[in-house]
Amino acid sequence: MFASATELPAALLRIAIILIGVAVVAGIVVVIGRRRKSTTLALDVTLTLSSWWALLSAVGLLFIVGKAIGGEFAEIGNAQIPTPWASDLPCRTTGETSGPELWCIGATSSTLTISHPDDATRVLAAAAQAGTLLYSTIPAVLIAIVCFQTLRGRPFSTTITRAFVGGSIAVLVLGTVNDLLPAIASTVALRSVLPTDNALYPETFQIGVTPVPIVAALALLALAAVFRQGMRLQRENESLQKETEGLV
C-alpha cells in the first residue's frame, strides 16, 4: 500500500480511502454472511479480500504488459539513482571521527521515469514492476487457497501442501528478482539516457539480495511440513474411527 502527495494530509487521506474501501468490502461480506447464518465469517471475509487482492494484481499485471508494449514511458520503482554530493557541504571519505559527522552520500532509492525508452529499458522496467507485483501477490494466493480448502471441509489436503511448496519456490525466485531487477533496470536506463561525464551516470551496478526471500521460503516449507503432518494424523484418526465403529 503506497500513496504519494506533496502534503502529508493528502497522502494520509489516500491511505485512509484504501483502508475504508477494504473495511466496506469486509462489512458487506459480514452482513451477507450473518443473513445466511454463516458460521465461518472470518474465513469468508479473508477469502473475499484475498481473492480481490489477487484479481486486482492480475489486472495490474495486464496493465504493466500493455504499458511495456505500447507505452511512451518506463517507470522503475526503488531505482538506485546515484546522487552527487552538494559542493557546499562537507564530505569525508577517509579518517576517523570523534563524534557525529556528515559523510558523502552514495546512492538513494527513488522512482525513475524514462520517456521513449529503448527496448532494454522498457523490458527491464516492465519485468521489475511485474516481479514486484507478483511477489506481493503470493500471500493473497496462498491465503485464498487455504481458506477455500478449509471452507470445503478439507483443511489438511495435498492441495494446500503443494501450494505452500510452490509458494516457497515462488517467494525465493520472485523475492530475489524483486531485489535485483530495480537496481539493474535503473542502471541500464540511466546509462541509456545520460552521457558518461554526467554526475548521475552510474559507473557501477549496485545490486544486492536481502535474506527476506530465503527466510520466507523456509517458513513456507515449514508450513507445508506442518500441514503434511496434519494430513497424516487426520488419516490415522479416520482409520482408527472406522476400526472403532467396526468393533461396535
C-alpha positions in Angstrom: 0.0 0.0 0.0 1.6 3.2 -1.2 0.4 6.9 -1.5 2.3 9.9 -2.8 1.4 13.6 -2.3 3.2 16.8 -1.7 1.4 17.3 1.6 1.2 14.8 4.4 -2.7 15.2 5.0 -3.3 14.4 1.3 -1.1 11.3 1.4 -2.8 10.1 4.7 -6.2 10.7 3.1 -5.3 8.4 0.2 -4.2 5.7 2.5 -7.4 6.2 4.5 -9.6 5.8 1.4 -7.9 2.5 0.6 -8.4 1.2 4.2 -12.1 2.4 4.2 -12.6 0.5 0.9 -11.2 -2.7 2.4 -13.4 -2.2 5.5 -16.5 -1.6 3.4 -15.9 -4.9 1.4 -15.4 -6.8 4.7 -18.5 -5.3 6.2 -20.6 -6.3 3.2 -19.3 -9.9 3.4 -20.1 -9.9 7.1 -23.7 -8.6 6.6 -24.4 -11.2 3.9 -22.9 -13.9 6.0 -25.0 -13.1 9.0 -28.1 -13.1 6.9 -27.2 -16.5 5.6 -26.3 -17.5 9.2 -22.8 -18.5 8.2 -20.6 -19.9 10.9 -17.3 -19.1 9.0 -17.4 -15.3 8.8 -13.7 -14.9 9.4 -12.9 -17.3 6.6 -15.5 -15.7 4.3 -14.0 -12.2 4.8 -10.4 -13.4 4.4 -11.2 -15.4 1.2 -13.1 -12.4 -0.3 -10.3 -9.9 0.4 -7.5 -12.2 -0.7 -9.4 -13.1 -3.9 -9.9 -9.4 -4.7 -6.3 -8.8 -4.0 -5.2 -11.5 -6.4 -7.8 -10.3 -9.0 -6.6 -6.7 -8.8 -3.0 -7.9 -9.1 -3.9 -9.7 -12.3 -5.4 -6.6 -13.7 -2.3 -4.7 -12.7 -0.1 -7.2 -14.5 -2.1 -6.8 -17.7 -1.7 -3.0 -17.4 2.1 -3.5 -17.0 2.3 -5.6 -20.1 0.2 -3.2 -22.1 2.4 -0.3 -21.0 5.5 -2.2 -21.9 4.2 -2.9 -25.4 2.7 0.5 -26.3 3.5 3.0 -23.5 5.7 6.1 -24.1 7.1 5.9 -20.5 9.0 3.4 -18.5 8.8 3.6 -14.7 11.2 1.9 -12.3 10.3 1.8 -8.6 13.0 1.6 -5.9 15.5 2.7 -8.5 19.1 3.1 -7.5 19.9 6.7 -8.6 23.4 8.0 -7.7 23.2 11.4 -6.1 26.1 13.9 -6.4 27.1 15.5 -3.1 26.4 19.2 -2.9 29.6 21.2 -3.2 28.9 23.5 -0.2 28.5 20.6 2.2 31.4 18.9 4.0 32.4 15.5 2.7 34.7 12.9 4.3 35.8 9.7 2.6 38.6 8.6 5.0 39.7 9.0 8.5 38.2 8.6 11.9 35.8 10.9 13.6 35.3 11.7 17.3 31.6 12.4 17.0 28.7 12.6 14.6 29.8 13.9 11.2 28.3 14.2 7.8 29.8 11.9 5.2 29.4 11.7 1.4 26.2 10.1 0.1 26.4 7.0 -2.1 23.0 6.3 -3.6 19.3 6.8 -3.0 16.2 4.8 -3.8 13.5 6.6 -5.8 11.2 6.3 -8.8 12.7 6.7 -12.2 10.7 7.6 -15.2 12.1 7.4 -18.7 10.3 8.8 -21.8 10.6 7.0 -25.1 12.8 4.2 -23.6 14.8 1.9 -25.6 13.9 -1.8 -25.8 16.2 -2.9 -23.0 14.9 -0.3 -20.6 11.3 -1.0 -21.5 11.7 -4.7 -20.9 13.7 -4.4 -17.7 11.3 -1.8 -16.3 8.3 -4.0 -17.0 10.0 -7.1 -15.6 10.8 -5.2 -12.4 7.3 -4.0 -12.0 5.8 -7.4 -12.8 8.2 -9.1 -10.4 7.3 -6.7 -7.5 3.6 -7.1 -8.2 3.7 -10.9 -8.4 5.9 -11.1 -5.3 3.4 -9.1 -3.3 0.5 -11.2 -4.5 1.9 -14.6 -3.3 0.4 -14.2 0.3 -3.0 -13.4 -1.2 -3.0 -16.5 -3.4 -1.8 -18.8 -0.5 -4.4 -17.4 1.9 -7.2 -17.8 -0.7 -6.2 -21.4 -1.3 -6.1 -22.2 2.5 -9.5 -20.5 3.1 -11.2 -22.2 0.1 -10.0 -25.7 1.0 -11.0 -25.1 4.7 -14.5 -24.0 3.7 -14.8 -27.2 1.6 -14.0 -29.2 4.7 -10.5 -30.1 3.7 -8.2 -28.1 5.9 -5.4 -30.7 5.5 -5.1 -31.7 1.9 -2.4 -32.2 -0.7 -3.6 -29.0 -2.5 -2.6 -26.9 0.4 0.8 -28.6 0.9 1.6 -28.3 -2.8 0.5 -24.6 -2.7 2.9 -24.0 0.2 5.8 -25.7 -1.6 5.0 -23.8 -4.8 4.7 -20.6 -2.9 8.1 -21.3 -1.3 9.7 -21.6 -4.7 7.9 -18.5 -6.0 8.9 -16.4 -3.0 12.5 -17.4 -3.4 12.6 -16.7 -7.1 10.4 -13.6 -7.2 11.9 -12.2 -4.0 15.4 -12.4 -5.5 14.1 -10.9 -8.7 12.5 -8.1 -6.7 15.8 -7.3 -5.1 17.9 -7.4 -8.2 15.8 -6.1 -11.1 15.0 -2.5 -9.9 18.7 -1.7 -9.5 19.7 -3.4 -12.8 16.9 -1.7 -14.7 17.7 1.8 -13.2 21.4 1.5 -14.0 20.6 0.4 -17.6 18.1 3.2 -18.0 20.4 5.9 -16.7 23.2 4.7 -18.9 20.9 4.8 -21.9 19.9 8.5 -21.5 22.9 10.1 -19.8 26.4 10.9 -21.2 29.3 9.3 -19.4 30.5 12.6 -18.0 27.2 13.4 -16.3 27.2 13.4 -12.5 24.3 11.0 -12.3 25.8 8.5 -14.8 26.1 5.2 -12.9 29.6 3.8 -13.1 28.8 0.5 -11.4 25.9 -1.8 -10.9 25.0 -1.6 -7.2 22.9 -4.7 -6.5 22.2 -6.9 -3.5 19.9 -9.6 -2.2 18.2 -9.5 1.2 17.7 -12.6 3.3 13.9 -12.0 3.4 13.0 -14.2 0.4 15.2 -17.1 1.9 13.6 -16.8 5.3 10.1 -16.6 3.8 10.7 -19.6 1.6 11.9 -21.6 4.6 8.8 -20.6 6.6 6.5 -21.8 3.8 8.3 -25.1 3.6 7.9 -25.5 7.3 4.1 -24.8 6.9 4.0 -27.4 4.2 5.6 -29.9 6.6 3.1 -29.0 9.3 0.1 -29.4 7.0 1.5 -32.7 5.7 1.8 -33.9 9.3 -1.7 -32.8 9.9 -2.9 -34.8 6.9 -1.1 -37.9 8.3 -2.7 -37.5 11.7 -6.1 -37.0 10.1 -5.9 -40.2 8.1 -4.8 -42.1 11.2 -7.7 -40.7 13.2 -10.2 -41.6 10.4 -8.8 -45.1 10.2 -9.0 -45.5 14.0 -12.5 -44.2 14.0 -13.6 -46.7 11.3 -11.9 -49.6 13.3 -13.8 -48.5 16.4 -17.1 -48.3 14.6 -16.5 -51.8 13.2 -15.9 -53.2 16.7 -19.1 -51.6 18.0 
